[in-house]
Amino acid sequence: MLKPRKPPPDALHPGQFVRTRIIEPLGLSVKDAAQALGVHRVALSRFLNEQAALSPEMAIRLEKAFDASMENLMRMQNDYDIALACQHKDDIKVERFVPSFSADAQPKLI
């Protein structure tokens, strides 16, 4: 069983970045920002409060509305996801797969 999520120490959730670098400096409420983005207030709030991941669609909306780089935001999400997964890698029990080949069988390369 996986442990409860806690923020990775070496990765920034893109919601925190958007909240502290875009929404707050512009003095926008979540409601006003959601309206500008064309999304539900709850969906934006969950993202800004690091309870939801950044979707590619939301990244496009942020780029269009606030000139935030979609690619950088998506890389930030990917880095965050990787750091979060690495926190739990010891909890994932998987044995290395070793194929068994018969004498006449040849492995197929893709």
DRENTORKOL-3810 file (N, C-alpha, C; in nm, 4 decimals):
REM DRENTORKOL-3810
@n.u->0.0828; n.v->-0.1180; n.w->0.0000; ca.u->0.0000; ca.v->0.0000; ca.w->0.0000; c.u->0.0874; c.v->0.1246; c.w->0.0000
@n.u->0.0519; n.v->0.2227; n.w->-0.0858; ca.u->0.1317; ca.v->0.3441; ca.w->-0.0956; c.u->0.1050; c.v->0.4355; c.w->0.0229
@n.u->0.2077; n.v->0.5065; n.w->0.0623; ca.u->0.1961; ca.v->0.6022; ca.w->0.1716; c.u->0.1215; c.v->0.7263; c.w->0.1222
@n.u->0.0656; n.v->0.8058; n.w->0.2120; ca.u->-0.0007; ca.v->0.9287; ca.w->0.1700; c.u->0.0946; c.v->1.0198; c.w->0.0937
@n.u->0.0378; n.v->1.0944; n.w->-0.0012; ca.u->0.1189; ca.v->1.1853; ca.w->-0.0806; c.u->0.1715; c.v->1.2991; c.w->0.0046
@n.u->0.2968; n.v->1.3290; n.w->-0.0150; ca.u->0.3529; ca.v->1.4505; ca.w->0.0426; c.u->0.4376; c.v->1.5136; c.w->-0.0672
@n.u->0.4507; n.v->1.6440; n.w->-0.0660; ca.u->0.5237; ca.v->1.7092; ca.w->-0.1751; c.u->0.6677; c.v->1.6616; c.w->-0.1834
@n.u->0.7148; n.v->1.6308; n.w->-0.3027; ca.u->0.8559; ca.v->1.5944; ca.w->-0.3174; c.u->0.9431; c.v->1.7150; c.w->-0.2824
@n.u->1.0527; n.v->1.6921; n.w->-0.2110; ca.u->1.1363; ca.v->1.8055; ca.w->-0.1697; c.u->1.2117; c.v->1.8703; c.w->-0.2855
@n.u->1.2304; n.v->1.7975; n.w->-0.3948; ca.u->1.3133; ca.v->1.8490; ca.w->-0.5039; c.u->1.2339; c.v->1.8819; c.w->-0.6303
@n.u->1.1036; n.v->1.8990; n.w->-0.6199; ca.u->1.0238; ca.v->1.9326; ca.w->-0.7380; c.u->0.9094; c.v->2.0248; c.w->-0.6981
@n.u->0.8808; n.v->2.1204; n.w->-0.7835; ca.u->0.7758; ca.v->2.2177; ca.w->-0.7594; c.u->0.6511; c.v->2.1786; c.w->-0.8374
@n.u->0.5388; n.v->2.1701; n.w->-0.7685; ca.u->0.4123; ca.v->2.1425; ca.w->-0.8368; c.u->0.3784; c.v->2.2647; c.w->-0.9223
@n.u->0.3353; n.v->2.2432; n.w->-1.0473; ca.u->0.3048; ca.v->2.3587; ca.w->-1.1317; c.u->0.1914; c.v->2.4453; c.w->-1.0773
@n.u->0.1034; n.v->2.3877; n.w->-0.9962; ca.u->-0.0029; ca.v->2.4669; ca.w->-0.9348; c.u->0.0525; c.v->2.5733; c.w->-0.8416
@n.u->0.1552; n.v->2.5369; n.w->-0.7657; ca.u->0.2196; ca.v->2.6335; ca.w->-0.6772; c.u->0.2849; c.v->2.7444; c.w->-0.7594
@n.u->0.3496; n.v->2.7054; n.w->-0.8679; ca.u->0.4139; ca.v->2.8032; ca.w->-0.9552; c.u->0.3110; c.v->2.9000; c.w->-1.0124
@n.u->0.2018; n.v->2.8468; n.w->-1.0664; ca.u->0.0986; ca.v->2.9314; ca.w->-1.1263; c.u->0.0356; c.v->3.0221; c.w->-1.0207
@n.u->0.0094; n.v->2.9666; n.w->-0.9032; ca.u->-0.0519; ca.v->3.0452; ca.w->-0.7959; c.u->0.0381; c.v->3.1603; c.w->-0.7522
@n.u->0.1678; n.v->3.1308; n.w->-0.7281; ca.u->0.2574; ca.v->3.2317; ca.w->-0.6710; c.u->0.3204; c.v->3.3246; c.w->-0.7743
@n.u->0.3295; n.v->3.2798; n.w->-0.8993; ca.u->0.3967; ca.v->3.3603; ca.w->-1.0015; c.u->0.3022; c.v->3.4268; c.w->-1.1007
@n.u->0.1768; n.v->3.3825; n.w->-1.1039; ca.u->0.0827; ca.v->3.4396; ca.w->-1.2011; c.u->-0.0423; c.v->3.4936; c.w->-1.1319
@n.u->-0.1162; n.v->3.4062; n.w->-1.0657; ca.u->-0.2469; ca.v->3.4427; ca.w->-1.0096; c.u->-0.2338; c.v->3.5491; c.w->-0.8996
@n.u->-0.1512; n.v->3.5226; n.w->-0.7993; ca.u->-0.1369; ca.v->3.6177; ca.w->-0.6881; c.u->-0.0770; c.v->3.7515; c.w->-0.7324
@n.u->0.0316; n.v->3.7546; n.w->-0.8107; ca.u->0.0854; ca.v->3.8847; ca.w->-0.8537; c.u->-0.0140; c.v->3.9685; c.w->-0.9344
@n.u->-0.1036; n.v->3.9039; n.w->-1.0062; ca.u->-0.2043; ca.v->3.9771; ca.w->-1.0830; c.u->-0.3232; c.v->4.0193; c.w->-0.9964
@n.u->-0.3244; n.v->3.9734; n.w->-0.8713; ca.u->-0.4325; ca.v->4.0085; ca.w->-0.7813; c.u->-0.5651; c.v->3.9433; c.w->-0.8173
@n.u->-0.5586; n.v->3.8278; n.w->-0.8838; ca.u->-0.6798; ca.v->3.7585; ca.w->-0.9276; c.u->-0.7325; c.v->3.6658; c.w->-0.8192
@n.u->-0.8623; n.v->3.6583; n.w->-0.8093; ca.u->-0.9246; ca.v->3.5556; ca.w->-0.7265; c.u->-0.9269; c.v->3.4276; c.w->-0.8086
@n.u->-0.9479; n.v->3.3158; n.w->-0.7427; ca.u->-0.9596; ca.v->3.1888; ca.w->-0.8147; c.u->-1.0783; c.v->3.1952; c.w->-0.9109
@n.u->-1.1859; n.v->3.2569; n.w->-0.8657; ca.u->-1.3054; ca.v->3.2699; ca.w->-0.9497; c.u->-1.2750; c.v->3.3498; c.w->-1.0767
@n.u->-1.2061; n.v->3.4632; n.w->-1.0617; ca.u->-1.1734; ca.v->3.5455; ca.w->-1.1780; c.u->-1.0741; c.v->3.4757; c.w->-1.2713
@n.u->-0.9758; n.v->3.4077; n.w->-1.2136; ca.u->-0.8782; ca.v->3.3351; ca.w->-1.2951; c.u->-0.9459; c.v->3.2207; c.w->-1.3704
@n.u->-1.0359; n.v->3.1500; n.w->-1.3019; ca.u->-1.1081; ca.v->3.0399; ca.w->-1.3668; c.u->-1.1926; c.v->3.0927; c.w->-1.4827
@n.u->-1.2546; n.v->3.2068; n.w->-1.4618; ca.u->-1.3357; ca.v->3.2660; ca.w->-1.5682; c.u->-1.2468; c.v->3.3036; c.w->-1.6872
@n.u->-1.1302; n.v->3.3612; n.w->-1.6609; ca.u->-1.0376; ca.v->3.3976; ca.w->-1.7683; c.u->-0.9898; c.v->3.2754; c.w->-1.8451
@n.u->-0.9752; n.v->3.1640; n.w->-1.7738; ca.u->-0.9272; ca.v->3.0399; ca.w->-1.8359; c.u->-1.0390; c.v->2.9580; c.w->-1.8994
@n.u->-1.1620; n.v->2.9887; n.w->-1.8643; ca.u->-1.2751; ca.v->2.9118; ca.w->-1.9169; c.u->-1.2886; c.v->2.7749; c.w->-1.8530
@n.u->-1.2572; n.v->2.7669; n.w->-1.7226; ca.u->-1.2665; ca.v->2.6402; ca.w->-1.6490; c.u->-1.3502; c.v->2.6618; c.w->-1.5236
@n.u->-1.3914; n.v->2.5526; n.w->-1.4606; ca.u->-1.4659; ca.v->2.5622; ca.w->-1.3359; c.u->-1.3730; c.v->2.6070; c.w->-1.2237
@n.u->-1.4273; n.v->2.6845; n.w->-1.1327; ca.u->-1.3509; ca.v->2.7357; ca.w->-1.0199; c.u->-1.2918; c.v->2.6215; c.w->-0.9367
@n.u->-1.3698; n.v->2.5171; n.w->-0.9146; ca.u->-1.3224; ca.v->2.4043; ca.w->-0.8332; c.u->-1.2037; c.v->2.3354; c.w->-0.9004
@n.u->-1.2099; n.v->2.3190; n.w->-1.0311; ca.u->-1.0995; ca.v->2.2537; ca.w->-1.1034; c.u->-0.9712; c.v->2.3356; c.w->-1.0908
@n.u->-0.9825; n.v->2.4664; n.w->-1.1056; ca.u->-0.8635; ca.v->2.5509; ca.w->-1.0930; c.u->-0.8131; c.v->2.5516; c.w->-0.9483
@n.u->-0.9038; n.v->2.5594; n.w->-0.8528; ca.u->-0.8651; ca.v->2.5590; ca.w->-0.7129; c.u->-0.7900; c.v->2.4318; c.w->-0.6764
@n.u->-0.8383; n.v->2.3173; n.w->-0.7213; ca.u->-0.7699; ca.v->2.1903; ca.w->-0.6922; c.u->-0.6285; c.v->2.1907; c.w->-0.7508
@n.u->-0.6127; n.v->2.2434; n.w->-0.8721; ca.u->-0.4812; ca.v->2.2505; ca.w->-0.9349; c.u->-0.3900; c.v->2.3458; c.w->-0.8569
@n.u->-0.4397; n.v->2.4658; n.w->-0.8268; ca.u->-0.3579; ca.v->2.5654; ca.w->-0.7571; c.u->-0.3181; c.v->2.5197; c.w->-0.6170
@n.u->-0.4008; n.v->2.4370; n.w->-0.5545; ca.u->-0.3725; ca.v->2.3861; ca.w->-0.4201; c.u->-0.3025; c.v->2.2506; c.w->-0.4225
@n.u->-0.2498; n.v->2.2133; n.w->-0.5394; ca.u->-0.1673; ca.v->2.0934; ca.w->-0.5566; c.u->-0.2419; c.v->1.9646; c.w->-0.5255
@n.u->-0.3721; n.v->1.9647; n.w->-0.5489; ca.u->-0.4539; ca.v->1.8450; ca.w->-0.5295; c.u->-0.4860; c.v->1.7775; c.w->-0.6622
@n.u->-0.4494; n.v->1.8416; n.w->-0.7730; ca.u->-0.4738; ca.v->1.7860; ca.w->-0.9058; c.u->-0.3543; c.v->1.8167; c.w->-0.9945
@n.u->-0.3294; n.v->1.7271; n.w->-1.0867; ca.u->-0.2193; ca.v->1.7447; ca.w->-1.1810; c.u->-0.2589; c.v->1.8417; c.w->-1.2919
@n.u->-0.1586; n.v->1.8974; n.w->-1.3544; ca.u->-0.1780; ca.v->1.9849; ca.w->-1.4695; c.u->-0.2075; c.v->1.8996; c.w->-1.5922
@n.u->-0.3169; n.v->1.9282; n.w->-1.6593; ca.u->-0.3476; ca.v->1.8588; ca.w->-1.7842; c.u->-0.2902; c.v->1.9398; c.w->-1.9001
@n.u->-0.2650; n.v->1.8743; n.w->-2.0129; ca.u->-0.2190; ca.v->1.9497; ca.w->-2.1299; c.u->-0.3170; c.v->2.0595; c.w->-2.1709
@n.u->-0.4461; n.v->2.0326; n.w->-2.1573; ca.u->-0.5454; ca.v->2.1341; ca.w->-2.1923; c.u->-0.5345; c.v->2.2563; c.w->-2.1011
@n.u->-0.5184; n.v->2.2340; n.w->-1.9722; ca.u->-0.5035; ca.v->2.3462; ca.w->-1.8794; c.u->-0.3753; c.v->2.4229; c.w->-1.9103
@n.u->-0.2689; n.v->2.3513; n.w->-1.9461; ca.u->-0.1429; ca.v->2.4171; ca.w->-1.9812; c.u->-0.1616; c.v->2.5080; c.w->-2.1027
@n.u->-0.2383; n.v->2.4628; n.w->-2.1995; ca.u->-0.2667; ca.v->2.5465; ca.w->-2.3171; c.u->-0.3455; c.v->2.6697; c.w->-2.2751
@n.u->-0.4435; n.v->2.6514; n.w->-2.1893; ca.u->-0.5245; ca.v->2.7652; ca.w->-2.1422; c.u->-0.4361; c.v->2.8668; c.w->-2.0683
@n.u->-0.3445; n.v->2.8178; n.w->-1.9849; ca.u->-0.2545; ca.v->2.9072; ca.w->-1.9124; c.u->-0.1612; c.v->2.9813; c.w->-2.0079
@n.u->-0.1172; n.v->2.9126; n.w->-2.1103; ca.u->-0.0315; ca.v->2.9765; ca.w->-2.2097; c.u->-0.1069; c.v->3.0857; c.w->-2.2845
@n.u->-0.2291; n.v->3.0545; n.w->-2.3265; ca.u->-0.3079; ca.v->3.1521; ca.w->-2.4010; c.u->-0.3478; c.v->3.2722; c.w->-2.3154
@n.u->-0.3899; n.v->3.2480; n.w->-2.1922; ca.u->-0.4389; ca.v->3.3563; ca.w->-2.1075; c.u->-0.3263; c.v->3.4387; c.w->-2.0451
@n.u->-0.2196; n.v->3.3715; n.w->-2.0015; ca.u->-0.1184; ca.v->3.4393; ca.w->-1.9213; c.u->0.0221; c.v->3.4330; c.w->-1.9800
@n.u->0.0355; n.v->3.3834; n.w->-2.1012; ca.u->0.1647; ca.v->3.3745; ca.w->-2.1690; c.u->0.2645; c.v->3.2875; c.w->-2.0922
@n.u->0.2122; n.v->3.1859; n.w->-2.0236; ca.u->0.2983; ca.v->3.0896; ca.w->-1.9543; c.u->0.3329; c.v->2.9786; c.w->-2.0543
@n.u->0.4560; n.v->2.9361; n.w->-2.0569; ca.u->0.4983; ca.v->2.8342; ca.w->-2.1525; c.u->0.4343; c.v->2.6988; c.w->-2.1206
@n.u->0.3550; n.v->2.6497; n.w->-2.2138; ca.u->0.2913; ca.v->2.5184; ca.w->-2.1962; c.u->0.3971; c.v->2.4106; c.w->-2.1744
@n.u->0.5015; n.v->2.4130; n.w->-2.2557; ca.u->0.6052; ca.v->2.3105; ca.w->-2.2461; c.u->0.6736; c.v->2.3130; c.w->-2.1101
@n.u->0.7053; n.v->2.4310; n.w->-2.0603; ca.u->0.7712; ca.v->2.4397; ca.w->-1.9292; c.u->0.6791; c.v->2.3924; c.w->-1.8178
@n.u->0.5515; n.v->2.4288; n.w->-1.8258; ca.u->0.4570; ca.v->2.3841; ca.w->-1.7237; c.u->0.4415; c.v->2.2323; c.w->-1.7254
@n.u->0.4340; n.v->2.1736; n.w->-1.8451; ca.u->0.4200; ca.v->2.0286; ca.w->-1.8546; c.u->0.5475; c.v->1.9578; c.w->-1.8076
@n.u->0.6639; n.v->2.0156; n.w->-1.8351; ca.u->0.7894; ca.v->1.9582; ca.w->-1.7837; c.u->0.7911; c.v->1.9637; c.w->-1.6307
@n.u->0.7411; n.v->2.0737; n.w->-1.5759; ca.u->0.7343; ca.v->2.0881; ca.w->-1.4315; c.u->0.6440; c.v->1.9794; c.w->-1.3724
@n.u->0.5298; n.v->1.9530; n.w->-1.4370; ca.u->0.4398; ca.v->1.8477; ca.w->-1.3902; c.u->0.5074; c.v->1.7121; c.w->-1.3981
@n.u->0.5768; n.v->1.6865; n.w->-1.5090; ca.u->0.6461; ca.v->1.5591; ca.w->-1.5256; c.u->0.7544; c.v->1.5407; c.w->-1.4190
@n.u->0.8324; n.v->1.6446; n.w->-1.3947; ca.u->0.9364; ca.v->1.6377; ca.w->-1.2913; c.u->0.8751; c.v->1.6112; c.w->-1.1543
@n.u->0.7620; n.v->1.6761; n.w->-1.1260; ca.u->0.6934; ca.v->1.6568; ca.w->-0.9987; c.u->0.6446; c.v->1.5121; c.w->-0.9864
@n.u->0.5830; n.v->1.4610; n.w->-1.0937; ca.u->0.5325; ca.v->1.3235; ca.w->-1.0915; c.u->0.6446; c.v->1.2226; c.w->-1.0706
@n.u->0.7578; n.v->1.2445; n.w->-1.1365; ca.u->0.8720; ca.v->1.1547; ca.w->-1.1213; c.u->0.9243; c.v->1.1588; c.w->-0.9778
@n.u->0.9396; n.v->1.2785; n.w->-0.9231; ca.u->0.9887; ca.v->1.2916; ca.w->-0.7850; c.u->0.8926; c.v->1.2258; c.w->-0.6870
@n.u->0.7624; n.v->1.2410; n.w->-0.7100; ca.u->0.6626; ca.v->1.1798; ca.w->-0.6223; c.u->0.6695; c.v->1.0272; c.w->-0.6311
@n.u->0.6820; n.v->0.9750; n.w->-0.7523; ca.u->0.6920; ca.v->0.8299; ca.w->-0.7701; c.u->0.8189; c.v->0.7753; c.w->-0.7042
@n.u->0.9284; n.v->0.8483; n.w->-0.7154; ca.u->1.0542; ca.v->0.8018; ca.w->-0.6568; c.u->1.0476; c.v->0.7938; c.w->-0.5051
@n.u->0.9614; n.v->0.8753; n.w->-0.4440; ca.u->0.9452; ca.v->0.8675; ca.w->-0.2988; c.u->0.8900; c.v->0.7318; c.w->-0.2568
@n.u->0.8201; n.v->0.6643; n.w->-0.3468; ca.u->0.7525; ca.v->0.5389; ca.w->-0.3140; c.u->0.8107; c.v->0.4178; c.w->-0.3873
@n.u->0.9251; n.v->0.4345; n.w->-0.4510; ca.u->0.9751; ca.v->0.3234; ca.w->-0.5325; c.u->1.0100; c.v->0.2004; c.w->-0.4502
@n.u->1.0488; n.v->0.2173; n.w->-0.3250; ca.u->1.0802; ca.v->0.1014; ca.w->-0.2409; c.u->0.9550; c.v->0.0242; c.w->-0.2005
@n.u->0.8386; n.v->0.0883; n.w->-0.2099; ca.u->0.7120; ca.v->0.0222; ca.w->-0.1767; c.u->0.6605; c.v->-0.0641; c.w->-0.2920
@n.u->0.7162; n.v->-0.0449; n.w->-0.4095; ca.u->0.6700; ca.v->-0.1188; ca.w->-0.5280; c.u->0.7556; c.v->-0.2439; c.w->-0.5418
@n.u->0.6918; n.v->-0.3573; n.w->-0.5222; ca.u->0.7633; ca.v->-0.4848; ca.w->-0.5235; c.u->0.7446; c.v->-0.5529; c.w->-0.6590
@n.u->0.8495; n.v->-0.5520; n.w->-0.7380; ca.u->0.8487; ca.v->-0.6165; ca.w->-0.8689; c.u->0.9837; c.v->-0.6850; c.w->-0.8861
@n.u->0.9791; n.v->-0.8106; n.w->-0.9249; ca.u->1.1022; ca.v->-0.8853; ca.w->-0.9515; c.u->1.1441; c.v->-0.8624; c.w->-1.0961
@n.u->1.2740; n.v->-0.8625; n.w->-1.1190; ca.u->1.3246; ca.v->-0.8484; ca.w->-1.2551; c.u->1.2764; c.v->-0.9665; c.w->-1.3374
@n.u->1.2268; n.v->-0.9396; n.w->-1.4560; ca.u->1.1782; ca.v->-1.0429; ca.w->-1.5460; c.u->1.2961; c.v->-1.1059; c.w->-1.6184
@n.u->1.3030; n.v->-1.2376; n.w->-1.6129; ca.u->1.4064; ca.v->-1.3117; ca.w->-1.6844; c.u->1.3346; c.v->-1.4102; c.w->-1.7753
@n.u->1.3396; n.v->-1.3853; n.w->-1.9053; ca.u->1.2682; ca.v->-1.4757; ca.w->-1.9962; c.u->1.3344; c.v->-1.6128; c.w->-1.9999
@n.u->1.2531; n.v->-1.7137; n.w->-2.0200; ca.u->1.3077; ca.v->-1.8484; ca.w->-2.0369; c.u->1.2873; c.v->-1.8860; c.w->-2.1825
@n.u->1.3971; n.v->-1.9147; n.w->-2.2507; ca.u->1.3933; ca.v->-1.9468; ca.w->-2.3929; c.u->1.4174; c.v->-2.0957; c.w->-2.4117
@n.u->1.3405; n.v->-2.1542; n.w->-2.5033; ca.u->1.3704; ca.v->-2.2918; ca.w->-2.5405; c.u->1.4849; c.v->-2.2878; c.w->-2.6429
@n.u->1.5466; n.v->-2.4002; n.w->-2.6641; ca.u->1.6623; ca.v->-2.4076; ca.w->-2.7533; c.u->1.6300; c.v->-2.3601; c.w->-2.8938
@n.u->1.5057; n.v->-2.3855; n.w->-2.9421; ca.u->1.4732; ca.v->-2.3488; ca.w->-3.0792; c.u->1.4038; c.v->-2.2135; c.w->-3.0898
@n.u->1.3746; n.v->-2.1495; n.w->-2.9796; ca.u->1.3061; ca.v->-2.0200; ca.w->-2.9833; c.u->1.4094; c.v->-1.9073; c.w->-2.9841
@n.u->1.3829; n.v->-1.8085; n.w->-3.0621; ca.u->1.4664; ca.v->-1.6904; ca.w->-3.0685; c.u->1.3866; c.v->-1.5704; c.w->-3.0195
@n.u->1.4461; n.v->-1.4854; n.w->-2.9396; ca.u->1.3730; ca.v->-1.3657; ca.w->-2.8971; c.u->1.3464; c.v->-1.2758; c.w->-3.0174
@n.u->1.2312; n.v->-1.2129; n.w->-3.0178; ca.u->1.1956; ca.v->-1.1231; ca.w->-3.1271; c.u->1.2258; c.v->-0.9804; c.w->-3.0837
@n.u->1.2929; n.v->-0.9087; n.w->-3.1689; ca.u->1.3213; ca.v->-0.7683; ca.w->-3.1433; c.u->1.2102; c.v->-0.6866; c.w->-3.2078
@n.u->1.1722; n.v->-0.5848; n.w->-3.1403; ca.u->1.0661; ca.v->-0.4972; ca.w->-3.1936; c.u->1.1252; c.v->-0.4011; c.w->-3.2936
END
